[in-house]
Each structure stands twice: as structure tokens, then as C-alpha cells.
Amino acid sequence: MDGATAGTELAKISDTERAVYGSITPLELRAFLNAWTKRRLGSPIENVRFRAGRIDVVWGVELGDGRTVVIKTHRQPVDFDAARVAHDAQLLLVEAGFPCAAPLTGPDEVEGRVLTAETLIDGEAPDGRDSASRLLLADGLARHIEILRERPDFVRRAGPGPSWCRYQAGPWPVPHDTIVDFRSTPAGYEWLDTFGQRAADQTLAHREAEKVVVGHADWYAGNTAISAGVLVGTFDWELVADTEAVIAGFAAAAYASSSTAGGGLSTPEEVAMFLRDYDTARTQPLAVQERRAAAGAAAWILAFNARWQVALSNHGLCDEATVSLVQNRAEDYLTLTW
């Protein structure tokens, strides 16, 4: 989990906590969450293992009854239908033996905040650029998509997913964080609008709408855990309904990012390696049309992330390396083969 800080229950409020909770002290935040766990889980917070989260506030805690739990406070606005279908999907995955955190309670709205809790799974975030870990990630993606096929109603309930999955009205969706604004592109970055539109158009032209499934909307190393070379945990379950090829392309674009090895979008070569591993994990490789859709989806995620960084330049936070990668390799992403 990105930004995790162990044993820091009295440390200062993080930027994410401030964005979700406003003006609050760490002690006040702990008291708020403690009251909720006592009411909904039947036990108080005994110890705070970590505080984390990039978008939502995530606390890993030990309860007084010995259970280890992850509490998430979701950033508003919250789609309750999407949260409920993620809850149901996690239950199905756990029942099928897939390494997935089991939901315990929620979503609950308390004083204008939306909370959920699930089991805490111990393990290390993998280095996605390690070939063995990359194959584990590809296999885990293929496996959970196959399990979730059992519930076709999930497709209707999950919808188009979070903003980084919404290429359909290209080039840019409304972002999921008000810190950035996509309504006007700064001068000199018109090429990025063009690339984002081309990636969206390629995806739409090749996706097979009759083959829509559901999968994890943010499948990357930082949302997984491994132990002894085995995938043991998967987290931050937010679903997207799209074709398998598109979901695989989304994952291929950023699978190597993790809380231990740092961030980093995939180069075209890394996208190809992940999708090659994904073909190995499936019962049969993606067909030619599916490959074009997957390449378009990966390009879209790269474009979205570059556009995000350009928007952050207004706050002095732009990651120029991400923008340069996309600018210099744009055609390689769109014409990807493996």
C-alpha cells in the first residue's frame, strides 16, 4: 500500500487523511475509527499497524479481540452500487479460494464519510519487474476474471469503473481527484490530447462489446502481496466492466508499480511482456482483434497518467519522466505486438 507508515498512530495527519477528513488530529481520527469498529466489528482498535492510501484513507489495525483488519475511508463522491458489487465480488473470490481480502462490513456512511473493513493479509508487495512476479500478476488477473464470470450480473452493477478506465468519451474523463483539472490542456501539450483520443479510438474500434466481463480496475503490484513465491493477497477491489482484452491492457500499463519498488509506468516492451504472460495464463492467447484492443487500452492508461502529470504542473508536482515516456514512445504503444 503506497505511503504506508508503520507504528505511527500519533504521527501527523497525511495529505490523504486531510483531503478525506478535513481538519482533524490523529487522535481524533483514531477515536472516530475506534467508535466505528466497536459498533460494527464488536471490538476496539488495540494497535495501529500502518496508515496509508493514495486516494482513500487506509488503516491497518489490530483489534482488541486479536483480529487484524484494514479500515478504508473512501474519498467522496462514493458510488455505493460500485462499492457493494466489489463487496460481493470479494466474497465470491474468497469462496473460490482466490487470495483476496474478505470483506467484513460496509459500506457504511458515518457523519458524511463512507467506511468499509476487510481482513488484513500479510505479505510483501512484489517487484513487478521481476519475471516470476510478473507472471504471478498476469495469472492472478486471468484467474479472478474467470471466477467472476460466474456472476454476469456483476457486469451491469460494476459499470465503467473509476475515471482512469473511462476512455469512452475521450480524450479525457472527469478526474477522480479535484486537485487536477482536465478541462483545458496547457499550450504545448496538444499532442497529448491527440494521443489520448487515438488510444481511445483504437480501443473502441477493436473491443468486442458482446464479450464484456468484470475485473479489478487497478491491478498492479502495489495492490497485491506475495509470500514464498505465491500470490497471497489482493486489495483495493474496485471493479471495471469491459472486455478481457481491455482490462488486461489496463493492467499491462502499470503492473510493476509497487509500494516497495516505487512507481513507474510500463515501457512498450514491458507492456508486451505482461501481455505475453497473460496469454500464457489464459486457456488460449488473445486473438488479433483483442490484441489491438489491449494495446489501445494500455496506451490509454499511459495517456491518462501523462495528462494527470501535466495537470499537476500547476502545483509544481509534474513527473516529467512520465510525460517524456509517453511523448517519445507513443507510436510504439499503439502499434504494439507480442
C-alpha positions as CSV (number, residue, x, y, z in Angstrom):
1,M,0.0,0.0,0.0
2,D,1.6,3.2,-1.1
3,G,2.6,5.7,1.5
4,A,2.3,3.1,4.3
5,T,3.7,4.2,7.7
6,A,4.0,1.5,10.4
7,G,3.6,2.3,14.1
8,T,2.8,5.9,13.5
9,E,-0.6,6.3,15.1
10,L,0.4,9.6,16.7
11,A,2.2,10.9,13.6
12,K,0.9,14.0,11.8
13,I,-2.1,13.8,9.5
14,S,-1.2,12.8,6.0
15,D,-2.3,14.7,2.9
16,T,-4.8,11.9,2.0
17,E,-6.3,12.0,5.5
18,R,-6.6,15.7,5.4
19,A,-8.3,15.5,1.9
20,V,-10.9,13.0,3.2
21,Y,-11.4,14.2,6.8
22,G,-10.5,17.8,6.7
23,S,-9.2,19.5,9.9
24,I,-8.6,16.6,12.3
25,T,-5.9,15.4,14.6
26,P,-4.5,11.8,14.6
27,L,-6.1,11.2,18.0
28,E,-9.4,12.5,16.8
29,L,-9.2,10.3,13.7
30,R,-8.3,7.2,15.8
31,A,-11.2,7.9,18.2
32,F,-13.6,8.2,15.2
33,L,-12.5,4.9,13.7
34,N,-12.3,3.2,17.1
35,A,-16.0,4.1,17.7
36,W,-16.9,2.6,14.3
37,T,-15.0,-0.7,14.9
38,K,-16.6,-1.1,18.3
39,R,-20.1,-0.6,16.8
40,R,-19.7,-2.5,13.5
41,L,-17.0,-5.1,14.3
42,G,-17.6,-5.5,18.0
43,S,-14.1,-4.7,19.2
44,P,-12.0,-1.6,19.7
45,I,-8.7,-0.7,18.0
46,E,-5.8,-2.1,20.1
47,N,-2.9,-1.1,17.8
48,V,-2.4,0.7,14.5
49,R,-0.1,-1.2,12.2
50,F,0.0,1.3,9.4
51,R,-1.6,4.3,7.9
52,A,-1.6,4.5,4.1
53,G,-3.6,5.4,1.0
54,R,-3.2,7.5,-2.2
55,I,-6.9,8.2,-2.8
56,D,-8.7,6.7,0.1
57,V,-7.6,6.7,3.8
58,V,-6.4,3.2,4.7
59,W,-5.5,2.0,8.2
60,G,-4.3,-1.4,9.1
61,V,-5.2,-2.2,12.7
62,E,-5.2,-4.9,15.3
63,L,-8.5,-5.2,17.2
64,G,-8.9,-6.0,20.9
65,D,-10.2,-9.4,20.0
66,G,-7.0,-10.3,18.1
67,R,-8.2,-9.8,14.5
68,T,-6.2,-7.8,12.1
69,V,-8.3,-5.6,9.9
70,V,-8.0,-3.0,7.1
71,I,-10.3,0.0,7.5
72,K,-10.8,2.2,4.5
73,T,-12.4,5.6,4.4
74,H,-13.5,6.2,0.8
75,R,-13.0,9.6,-0.8
76,Q,-16.2,11.3,-1.8
77,P,-18.1,11.1,-4.0
78,V,-18.7,7.4,-3.4
79,D,-20.6,5.2,-5.8
80,F,-22.4,2.9,-3.3
81,D,-23.5,0.5,-6.0
82,A,-19.9,0.0,-7.1
83,A,-18.8,-0.4,-3.5
84,R,-21.5,-3.1,-2.9
85,V,-20.6,-5.1,-6.1
86,A,-16.9,-5.0,-5.1
87,H,-18.0,-6.4,-1.7
88,D,-20.0,-9.2,-3.4
89,A,-17.1,-10.0,-5.8
90,Q,-14.7,-10.3,-3.0
91,L,-17.0,-12.7,-1.2
92,L,-17.2,-14.9,-4.3
93,L,-13.4,-14.8,-4.8
94,V,-12.8,-15.8,-1.2
95,E,-15.3,-18.7,-1.5
96,A,-13.5,-19.8,-4.7
97,G,-10.1,-19.9,-2.9
98,F,-8.7,-16.9,-4.6
99,P,-6.2,-14.9,-2.5
100,C,-8.5,-11.9,-1.7
101,A,-9.1,-9.9,1.4
102,A,-12.5,-10.9,2.8
103,P,-15.0,-8.0,3.4
104,L,-16.2,-7.7,7.0
105,T,-18.6,-4.7,7.0
106,G,-19.7,-1.7,5.0
107,P,-20.0,0.4,3.0
108,D,-21.4,2.5,5.9
109,E,-21.9,6.2,5.8
110,V,-21.0,7.8,9.1
111,E,-21.0,11.6,9.5
112,G,-20.7,12.1,5.8
113,R,-17.8,9.6,5.4
114,V,-18.0,6.1,3.9
115,L,-16.2,3.3,5.6
116,T,-15.5,-0.4,4.8
117,A,-13.5,-3.0,6.6
118,E,-11.8,-6.2,5.4
119,T,-9.3,-8.8,6.6
120,L,-5.7,-7.8,6.7
121,I,-3.4,-10.2,4.7
122,D,0.3,-10.2,5.5
123,G,2.8,-10.4,2.6
124,E,5.3,-8.4,0.6
125,A,4.4,-6.3,-2.4
126,P,6.2,-7.9,-5.3
127,D,8.6,-6.3,-7.7
128,G,6.5,-6.4,-10.8
129,R,9.6,-6.1,-13.0
130,D,10.8,-9.5,-11.7
131,S,9.8,-12.0,-14.4
132,A,8.4,-14.5,-11.8
133,S,6.3,-11.8,-10.1
134,R,5.1,-10.5,-13.4
135,L,3.8,-14.0,-14.3
136,L,2.1,-14.2,-10.9
137,L,0.3,-10.9,-11.6
138,A,-0.7,-12.0,-15.1
139,D,-2.0,-15.3,-13.8
140,G,-3.9,-13.7,-10.9
141,L,-5.6,-11.3,-13.3
142,A,-6.7,-14.1,-15.6
143,R,-7.9,-16.3,-12.7
144,H,-10.0,-13.7,-11.0
145,I,-11.7,-12.6,-14.2
146,E,-12.6,-16.3,-14.9
147,I,-14.0,-16.7,-11.4
148,L,-16.1,-13.5,-11.7
149,R,-17.7,-14.8,-15.0
150,E,-19.9,-16.9,-12.7
151,R,-21.9,-13.7,-11.9
152,P,-22.9,-12.0,-15.1
153,D,-25.0,-9.5,-13.1
154,F,-21.7,-8.0,-11.9
155,V,-21.2,-6.5,-15.4
156,R,-24.3,-4.4,-15.1
157,R,-23.6,-3.5,-11.5
158,A,-19.9,-2.6,-11.9
159,G,-20.3,-0.1,-14.7
160,P,-17.4,1.7,-16.4
161,G,-15.2,1.8,-13.4
162,P,-13.1,4.7,-12.0
163,S,-12.0,7.7,-14.0
164,W,-8.8,6.1,-15.3
165,C,-10.8,3.4,-17.0
166,R,-13.2,5.8,-18.8
167,Y,-11.8,6.2,-22.3
168,Q,-15.2,6.0,-24.0
169,A,-15.9,9.8,-24.1
170,G,-12.2,10.6,-24.9
171,P,-9.9,12.1,-24.8
172,W,-10.3,12.8,-21.0
173,P,-12.9,11.9,-18.4
174,V,-13.7,13.9,-15.3
175,P,-10.7,13.1,-12.9
176,H,-11.3,11.3,-9.6
177,D,-9.4,14.0,-7.6
178,T,-10.3,17.7,-7.6
179,I,-6.6,18.5,-7.4
180,V,-6.4,18.2,-11.2
181,D,-8.4,19.7,-14.0
182,F,-8.6,18.2,-17.4
183,R,-10.9,20.8,-19.0
184,S,-8.2,22.7,-20.8
185,T,-4.8,21.4,-21.9
186,P,-1.8,23.7,-21.4
187,A,-0.2,25.1,-24.6
188,G,2.5,22.7,-25.9
189,Y,0.6,19.5,-24.9
190,E,-1.9,19.3,-27.7
191,W,0.0,16.2,-28.9
192,L,-1.2,14.5,-25.7
193,D,-4.9,15.2,-26.4
194,T,-4.3,13.7,-29.9
195,F,-2.6,10.6,-28.4
196,G,-5.3,10.1,-25.8
197,Q,-8.0,10.3,-28.5
198,R,-6.2,7.9,-30.7
199,A,-5.8,5.4,-27.9
200,A,-9.5,5.7,-27.0
201,D,-10.5,5.3,-30.7
202,Q,-8.3,2.2,-31.1
203,T,-9.7,0.6,-28.0
204,L,-13.3,1.3,-29.1
205,A,-12.7,0.1,-32.6
206,H,-11.4,-3.3,-31.5
207,R,-13.2,-4.2,-28.3
208,E,-15.9,-6.8,-28.7
209,A,-18.8,-5.3,-26.8
210,E,-20.6,-8.7,-26.5
211,K,-17.7,-10.1,-24.5
212,V,-17.7,-7.7,-21.6
213,V,-16.6,-9.2,-18.2
214,V,-15.5,-7.7,-14.9
215,G,-12.1,-7.4,-13.3
216,H,-10.0,-5.4,-10.9
217,A,-9.8,-1.8,-12.1
218,D,-6.4,-1.1,-10.6
219,W,-4.4,-4.3,-10.9
220,Y,-0.8,-3.6,-10.1
221,A,1.9,-4.9,-7.8
222,G,1.2,-2.4,-5.0
223,N,-2.3,-3.9,-4.7
224,T,-1.0,-7.4,-4.2
225,A,1.0,-9.4,-1.7
226,I,3.3,-12.4,-2.2
227,S,4.9,-14.9,0.1
228,A,7.3,-17.7,-0.7
229,G,6.8,-17.1,-4.4
230,V,3.0,-17.3,-4.2
231,L,0.3,-14.7,-4.6
232,V,-1.3,-14.5,-1.2
233,G,-3.3,-11.3,-1.1
234,T,-5.1,-8.8,-3.4
235,F,-6.5,-5.5,-2.3
236,D,-8.3,-2.3,-3.2
237,W,-11.1,-4.1,-5.1
238,E,-12.8,-1.6,-7.4
239,L,-14.3,-3.3,-10.5
240,V,-14.5,-2.3,-14.1
241,A,-16.8,-3.8,-16.7
242,D,-15.1,-4.1,-20.1
243,T,-13.7,-6.8,-22.3
244,E,-11.0,-9.1,-21.0
245,A,-8.5,-7.7,-23.5
246,V,-9.1,-4.1,-22.4
247,I,-8.8,-5.0,-18.7
248,A,-5.5,-6.8,-19.4
249,G,-4.3,-3.8,-21.3
250,F,-5.1,-1.5,-18.4
251,A,-3.1,-3.8,-16.1
252,A,-0.2,-4.1,-18.5
253,A,0.3,-0.3,-18.5
254,A,1.2,-0.1,-14.8
255,Y,1.5,-3.6,-13.3
256,A,5.1,-3.0,-12.0
257,S,4.3,-0.1,-9.7
258,S,4.5,-1.1,-6.0
259,S,5.0,0.3,-2.6
260,T,8.4,-1.3,-2.3
261,A,9.9,-0.8,-5.8
262,G,8.4,2.6,-6.4
263,G,6.2,3.8,-9.2
264,G,6.8,3.6,-12.9
265,L,4.6,3.1,-15.9
266,S,5.4,0.3,-18.3
267,T,7.6,0.8,-21.4
268,P,6.2,-0.7,-24.6
269,E,8.5,-3.7,-24.1
270,E,7.2,-4.2,-20.6
271,V,3.6,-4.0,-21.8
272,A,4.3,-6.7,-24.3
273,M,6.0,-8.9,-21.7
274,F,3.0,-8.7,-19.4
275,L,0.5,-9.4,-22.2
276,R,2.7,-12.3,-23.3
277,D,2.5,-13.7,-19.8
278,Y,-1.2,-13.1,-19.8
279,D,-1.6,-15.2,-22.9
280,T,0.3,-17.9,-21.1
281,A,-2.0,-17.8,-18.2
282,R,-5.2,-18.0,-20.3
283,T,-6.6,-21.1,-21.8
284,Q,-5.8,-19.6,-25.2
285,P,-4.0,-16.5,-26.3
286,L,-5.8,-13.2,-27.1
287,A,-6.9,-13.1,-30.8
288,V,-5.6,-10.5,-33.2
289,Q,-8.5,-8.1,-32.6
290,E,-8.2,-8.5,-28.9
291,R,-4.5,-7.6,-29.1
292,R,-5.3,-4.4,-30.8
293,A,-7.8,-3.5,-28.1
294,A,-5.3,-4.4,-25.4
295,A,-2.7,-2.2,-26.9
296,G,-5.1,0.6,-27.2
297,A,-6.2,0.2,-23.6
298,A,-2.5,0.2,-22.4
299,A,-1.9,3.3,-24.5
300,W,-4.9,5.0,-22.9
301,I,-3.7,4.4,-19.4
302,L,-0.3,5.8,-20.3
303,A,-2.0,8.9,-21.9
304,F,-4.2,9.3,-18.8
305,N,-1.2,9.2,-16.4
306,A,0.7,11.7,-18.6
307,R,-2.3,14.0,-18.7
308,W,-2.5,13.8,-14.9
309,Q,1.1,14.8,-14.5
310,V,0.6,17.7,-16.9
311,A,-2.3,18.9,-14.7
312,L,-0.1,18.5,-11.6
313,S,2.3,21.0,-13.1
314,N,0.0,23.7,-11.8
315,H,1.0,22.6,-8.3
316,G,4.7,22.2,-9.1
317,L,4.4,18.4,-9.0
318,C,4.7,17.2,-12.6
319,D,6.7,14.0,-13.2
320,E,8.4,14.9,-16.4
321,A,9.7,11.4,-16.9
322,T,6.2,10.0,-17.3
323,V,5.3,12.7,-19.8
324,S,8.5,12.1,-21.8
325,L,8.0,8.4,-21.9
326,V,4.6,8.8,-23.4
327,Q,5.7,11.5,-25.8
328,N,8.7,9.6,-27.1
329,R,7.1,6.2,-27.4
330,A,3.5,7.0,-28.3
331,E,3.5,5.1,-31.6
332,D,5.2,2.1,-30.1
333,Y,2.3,1.7,-27.6
334,L,-0.4,2.0,-30.3
335,T,1.3,-0.5,-32.7
336,L,2.4,-3.0,-30.0
337,T,2.8,-6.6,-30.9
338,W,3.8,-9.6,-28.9
